[in-house]
């Protein structure tokens, strides 16, 4: 199975096609739109691995944004051993949920493509049957 190591939001992620991933929030992108990650550090399959120095030029990963949201609340509580010396704070981290569609090599060929889900395949079969009935 092919994989790629991408860099986004100051972090690095090992991704595979048809994988759903939670990353730092991508600004100004609407859900169900395509995203391209061009900062590819490495890619390969079980036998061959291509490693960049630091990036691989021409390689890219294509993904689809599923939704933007907020994580659960992270509480920060600081207490010192003095009278009334404590502080409670917290925040909800923003995230983007993406699904990896395709992994491209440096020469532009598709290394791996996500398989269609069973629901989409059923819809396409029904549409094709309806076309032939008419």
Protein Blocks (a to p, Z undefined) as FASTA:
>chain_A
ZZddddeehiacdddehiacdddddehiaehiacddfbdfbgcdfkbccdddfbcehiac
ddddfbdcdddddddddddfbehiacdddddddddddddfbdcdfkopafbdcdddfklm
mmmmmmmmmmmmZZ
